[in-house]
C-alpha cells in the first residue's frame, strides 16, 4: 500500500482525524492512533497532537509505517450457521469467530489468531444464518453500521402463518419498534411461505419482531447480501478474506441493473 499523500483543498481548517475519515483513509479513532504513533506528517513535519487541524493548502502524508499498519487491516466474510453468536458469547454460547480456521477457509489468507481484534460488523442472531462480516477496519465498520450508513441488507425469510396483502403492506412500512417508526423496507414473495426482505437499518432482531407484529412466525432467516456483496454459493461455516474490490462492493448499494439481473 502506497503511503497516503494529499493536499487539503477545503476552505476552513479541519481536524486531521476528521479529514482522514472523510477521505476514507481510516476511522477517526484509527487516525488518532496514527498521530500518536508519529505516522502523520503535515508539510513534512511529524505531528503528535491528536487535536491538530490541517490548514487549506497544507499537504498531509502518512509514513510508510502508518501505511503498512492500515494495509494490515482485515475484513472477512463468513457464512454463519445457526447456533453461533456473532458477538461476545455468554455461558455456553459459541462465538462465530471460532469458525475462522484454516480448514474452513476459501482461497488464501493469513491464519486468524486469537489476538486478532476482528469484530462483527452488524450482528446476526444465534438462530439466524448467512452473511456475517468481521473486521478490524474502522472505515468498514463506519460504512456498514455507522450512524450515516445507508446500506441495504437482504434476507430470505421462511414464514409460518397466513401471509396476506395487508400484512405485506405493514411489513413494507407502517410498523414501529421500541416506539420508533421503522424505515420503509422492500418485501416480496419469492416462494410458498418465503419472503425476500431488504432493510436499510438494523434494529435488534428486527425482522423477527416485525413478523411477530403481523402474526407471522419466522422459522428460518438467511442474510444473503450486504450492500452489493452477496453470499453466493459459499458453504455454511466457510469464510474468506475480502479483496479490495469486494470491500468496495460491501460499501455500496447495488445498481438497479444489478438488482434486475439478480431476480
KOLPAMI-579105 format. One line per field, with one value per residue (C-alpha): x, y, z. Coordinates in nm, 4 decimals, padded with zeros to 6 digits, m for minus. Layout:
u	[X|...]
v	[Y|...]
w	[Z|...]
This chain:
u	[00.0000|00.1492|00.1625|m00.1339|m00.0410|m00.2881|m00.3145|m00.6113|m00.8261|m01.1008|m01.1889|m01.1612|m00.9193|m01.0367|m00.9180|m00.6807|m00.8666|m01.1944|m01.0427|m00.8764|m01.2093|m01.3945|m01.1326|m01.1974|m00.8411|m00.9302|m01.1686|m01.1248|m01.0039|m00.7517|m00.6345|m00.5747|m00.3683|m00.1602|m00.0992|00.0084|00.2384|00.4092|00.2901|00.1267|00.3182|00.1931|00.4219|00.6981|00.6559|00.5590|00.2568|00.1776|m00.1326|m00.4485|m00.6486|m00.4284|m00.6035|m00.4843|m00.4993|m00.6032|m00.3104|m00.1174|m00.0137|m00.0653|00.1325|00.1314|00.4647|00.5492|00.4864|00.1427|00.0512|00.1658|m00.0450|m00.3548|m00.2743|m00.2664|m00.6367|m00.8534|m01.2150|m01.3655|m01.6978|m01.8350|m02.1370|m02.2521|m02.4611|m02.7373|m02.6045|m02.3169|m02.3269|m02.1769|m02.0751|m01.9352|m02.0611|m02.2396|m02.2306|m02.2007|m02.2582|m02.0112|m01.8639|m01.8702|m01.5023|m01.4177|m01.5172|m01.2258|m00.9969|m00.7672|m00.9945|m01.2932|m01.1004|m01.1772|m00.8768|m00.5594|m00.5335|m00.3165|m00.4348|m00.6681|m00.5032|m00.6687|m00.5084|m00.6598|m00.9185|m01.1787|m01.5225|m01.8645|m01.9777|m02.3522|m02.4872|m02.6546|m02.8536|m02.7698|m03.0809|m03.0161|m02.7636|m02.5871|m02.3534|m02.1573|m01.8772|m01.5876|m01.3266|m01.0707|m01.1038|m01.2826|m01.3634|m01.5507|m01.7409|m01.8390|m01.9554|m02.1699|m02.3137|m02.2150|m02.4862|m02.4861|m02.4697|m02.7495|m02.6543|m02.9141|m02.9230|m03.1128|m03.2683|m03.4550|m03.7116|m03.9250|m04.2530|m04.5212|m04.8673|m05.1045|m04.9408|m05.1947|m05.1797|m05.2465|m04.9625|m04.7248|m04.8199|m04.7412|m04.4103|m04.3117|m04.3950|m04.6069|m04.4635|m04.2909|m04.0335|m03.9407|m04.1626|m03.9863|m04.1206|m03.9220|m03.7749|m03.9524|m03.8488|m03.8754|m04.0767|m04.1655|m04.2760|m04.0233|m04.1820|m04.4521|m04.4226|m04.0939|m04.0239|m03.7356|m03.6900|m03.4475|m03.3738|m03.1705|m03.1423|m03.0588|m03.2652|m03.2243|m03.3932|m03.5798|m03.7249|m03.8448|m04.0110|m04.1666|m04.3177|m04.4424|m04.6320|m04.8322|m04.8882|m04.6243|m04.3518|m04.0016|m03.8793|m03.5648|m03.3748|m03.0742|m02.8851|m02.7728|m02.6408|m02.4939|m02.4602|m02.3596|m02.1659|m02.3529|m02.3165|m02.3321|m02.2588|m02.0391|m02.0975|m02.2143|m01.9258|m01.6758|m01.5038|m01.2853|m01.0827|m01.2213|m01.0126|m01.0219|m01.2838|m01.5023|m01.4784|m01.5876|m01.8925|m01.9635|m01.9649|m02.2052|m02.5635|m02.6287|m02.7482|m03.0983|m02.9439|m02.7655|m03.0915|m03.2728|m03.0016|m03.0300|m03.4063]
v	[00.0000|00.3340|00.5987|00.8350|01.1882|01.4649|01.8423|01.9762|02.1936|02.2903|02.6471|02.6152|02.4346|02.0851|01.8311|01.5809|01.2780|01.4063|01.4751|01.1333|00.9693|01.1772|01.0815|00.7130|00.6517|00.5254|00.5876|00.8855|00.6575|00.4918|00.8368|00.9362|00.6213|00.7017|01.0553|00.9347|00.6800|00.9596|00.8297|01.1523|01.4408|01.7842|01.9675|01.7294|01.7935|01.4973|01.5847|01.4406|01.6339|01.4279|01.7522|01.9107|02.0821|02.0919|02.4276|02.4930|02.4284|02.2081|01.8579|01.5566|01.2374|00.9057|00.7460|00.4067|00.2532|00.4152|00.2901|m00.0605|m00.0525|00.0334|m00.2293|m00.4928|m00.4357|m00.7374|m00.7827|m01.1290|m01.2655|m01.5762|m01.7916|m01.8283|m02.1329|m02.1374|m02.1954|m01.9450|m01.5940|m01.3046|m01.1048|m01.1816|m01.5233|m01.5830|m01.9025|m02.1951|m01.9958|m02.0483|m01.7374|m01.7332|m01.6366|m01.9961|m02.0945|m01.8954|m02.1975|m02.2972|m02.5941|m02.3632|m02.1078|m02.0382|m01.9289|m01.7964|m01.5845|m01.5464|m01.7542|m01.5817|m01.5717|m01.5403|m01.1996|m01.0604|m00.7961|m00.8942|m00.7716|m00.8380|m00.5564|m00.5861|m00.8633|m01.1841|m01.3615|m01.7078|m01.8545|m01.6832|m01.7737|m01.6350|m01.3460|m01.2102|m00.9554|m00.9461|m00.6723|m00.4667|m00.1839|00.1179|00.2508|m00.0687|m00.0589|00.3038|00.2315|m00.0665|00.0210|00.3839|00.6404|00.7656|00.4215|00.3514|00.0064|m00.2496|m00.5807|m00.8569|m01.1581|m01.4679|m01.5482|m01.8599|m01.7891|m01.9799|m01.8203|m01.6750|m01.4107|m01.1515|m00.8309|m00.6198|m00.7892|m00.7364|m00.3682|m00.3261|m00.5102|m00.2684|00.0389|00.1313|m00.0685|00.0628|m00.0960|00.0480|00.3494|00.4461|00.4064|00.1737|00.2843|00.1547|m00.1991|m00.3904|m00.7065|m00.9523|m01.3136|m01.5489|m01.8899|m02.0514|m01.9119|m01.7430|m01.3687|m01.1566|m00.8624|m00.5776|m00.3385|m00.0186|m00.0365|m00.2989|m00.2919|m00.5778|m00.8905|m00.6568|m00.8992|m01.1473|m00.8681|m00.7180|m01.0540|m01.1033|m00.7740|m00.9067|m01.2529|m01.4322|m01.6552|m01.6732|m02.0315|m01.9629|m01.6414|m01.6124|m01.2913|m01.3167|m00.9675|m00.6542|m00.3625|m00.5176|m00.8014|m01.1303|m01.4524|m01.6506|m02.0219|m02.0245|m02.3338|m02.2869|m02.2462|m02.1325|m01.7937|m01.5839|m01.2671|m00.9860|m00.8292|m00.4521|m00.4751|m00.6928|m00.4373|m00.1733|m00.3881|m00.4235|m00.0460|00.0379|m00.0472|m00.2385|m00.0531|m00.1069|m00.3039|m00.5357|m00.5912|m00.6771|m00.9261|m01.0977|m01.1513]
w	[00.0000|m00.1098|00.1639|00.1540|00.0467|m00.0285|m00.0188|00.1752|m00.0538|00.1911|00.2806|00.6591|00.8934|00.9896|01.2430|01.0872|01.2215|01.0763|00.7347|00.7128|00.7995|00.5399|00.2820|00.3540|00.4705|00.8169|01.1039|01.3379|01.6163|01.3858|01.2720|01.6331|01.6804|01.3726|01.5013|01.8459|01.6790|01.4860|01.1490|01.0229|00.8695|00.7588|00.5175|00.6218|00.9968|01.2125|01.4289|01.7717|01.8799|01.8160|01.8010|01.5338|01.2431|00.8846|00.7070|00.3461|00.1124|00.3557|00.2480|00.4710|00.4294|00.6112|00.6887|00.5413|00.8845|00.9005|00.5540|00.6477|00.9639|00.7610|00.4985|00.7731|00.8463|00.7632|00.6597|00.6427|00.5202|00.6891|00.6114|00.9715|01.0584|01.3184|01.6709|01.6697|01.8154|01.6241|01.9311|02.2761|02.3913|02.7200|02.9260|02.6811|02.3614|02.0759|01.9071|01.5282|01.5188|01.6144|01.2613|01.1173|01.0882|00.8058|00.7310|00.6717|00.4658|00.0989|m00.1065|00.0501|00.3631|00.6694|00.9656|01.2092|01.5508|01.8892|01.9396|01.6177|01.7025|01.4442|01.5478|01.3930|01.1652|01.2101|01.4280|01.3126|01.5822|01.7112|01.5477|01.2125|00.9459|00.6432|00.5640|00.8602|00.8256|01.0725|01.0532|01.2423|00.9889|01.1318|00.7841|00.7010|01.0300|00.9739|00.6193|00.7190|01.0597|01.1221|01.2017|00.8425|00.6791|00.4321|00.3067|00.2080|00.3920|00.2111|00.3826|00.2679|00.5361|00.5704|00.7475|00.9349|00.9281|00.6714|00.4528|00.3399|00.1394|00.4467|00.6354|00.3443|00.3343|00.7039|00.6703|00.3947|00.6006|00.8974|01.1868|01.4989|01.7268|02.0649|01.9981|01.6744|01.3231|01.1017|00.7719|00.4597|00.3612|00.0338|00.0936|m00.1829|m00.2000|m00.3607|m00.2918|m00.0831|00.2721|00.1812|00.1683|00.0482|00.2884|00.2199|00.5072|00.5360|00.9158|01.1731|01.4904|01.7378|01.5952|01.3632|01.1100|01.3723|01.5695|01.2563|01.1691|01.5261|01.4968|01.1995|01.3481|01.1421|01.2806|01.1361|01.1087|00.9037|00.8309|00.5997|00.5249|00.1636|00.0873|00.2450|00.0046|m00.3267|m00.1594|m00.1973|m00.0007|m00.3244|m00.3113|m00.0008|00.2102|00.5681|00.8096|00.5451|00.5288|00.3022|00.3362|00.1236|m00.1505|m00.2097|m00.4874|m00.2645|00.0168|m00.2339|m00.3132|00.0578|00.0999|m00.1836|m00.2736|m00.5976|m00.9042|m01.0420|m01.3297|m01.0848|m00.8976|m01.2209|m01.3178|m00.9797|m00.9954]
